[in-house]
Amino acid sequence: MKLVTFDEGRVGRLDGEDVIELDVPSTRAFFELDGKVGETGERVKLADVRLRAPIQPKKFFHTAGNFADHHNELQAVDWSHPVHKGIVFFQNVDAVIGPDDPIVYPEHLTKELDYELELAVVIGKPGKFFTPEEAVEHIAGFTVFNDITARDIQRREMESGVFSFSKAIDTFCPIGPWIVTADEVPDMMDLAMELRVNGEVRQTGHTKQMRVSIPHLVAYHSPQIFSAGDLITTGTVSGVAAVQPNPFDFYLKPGDVVEAEIEHVGTLRNTVVSWQEAHGEPAPERVDW
Ligand code: MG
């Protein structure tokens, strides 16, 4: 099933070119009810609706360090601290945006706006302290995540070996275009990944390159307690702008169209817009200290 949130927060499932509305207030509630929800009887054309972020999770586990190729390419960036496998922080859920929503370039804060293609796992059954073998029954589905990052801010944060602000700025958390339920993904460890900017391929990878499997990753983080509808991200693949020999030719700028695609899951498309275009006024003064 492809589960969507559309228009003013209505929930539906795709049926070919149509959306069949489900009788549930949110996709999070859908997972809290273990998918046991009815239909409203409404059927609308997918082309006639506006897709929204597929879920507003209670918790958003933001992990990093699972792809060896990205880990290795980051050595070239010369962070003051290594990005260790297994690290996690809680992503700001208010920064979540959906498909075709604008990524707003905060010109007053960053000159190094970067992209990171990631697979996000949707938790269905809540739980804690479970094993990798048990994790499979907690994984309800998948969506695409683009971990938008202000590298110059991250570089300063990394002096303390942490990062959060650089990835938590308003609109920096695109997810979508829908949630594909786990039964529609033949093998979660066999998914091709590709990110394009203005049609040009920037990142390619494959979930089989993960250092630990998705069930292992989910089980590892389960002592932090999973609720139904929580998201956990799985790290990005090589090819981010920051590691290019000429990174300023690759950093995102207003007008760029970013397409983040994962096999069997979907393509998440967002356009970068200037602060002026988004807010109708110039970016405010930067607050610094
Ligand atoms: Mg990331």
Boltz pocket constraint, residues with backbone or C-beta under 6 A from the ligand:
constraints:
  - pocket:
      binder: B
      contacts: [[A, 63], [A, 64], [A, 116], [A, 118], [A, 147], [A, 235], [A, 236]]
      max_distance: 6.0
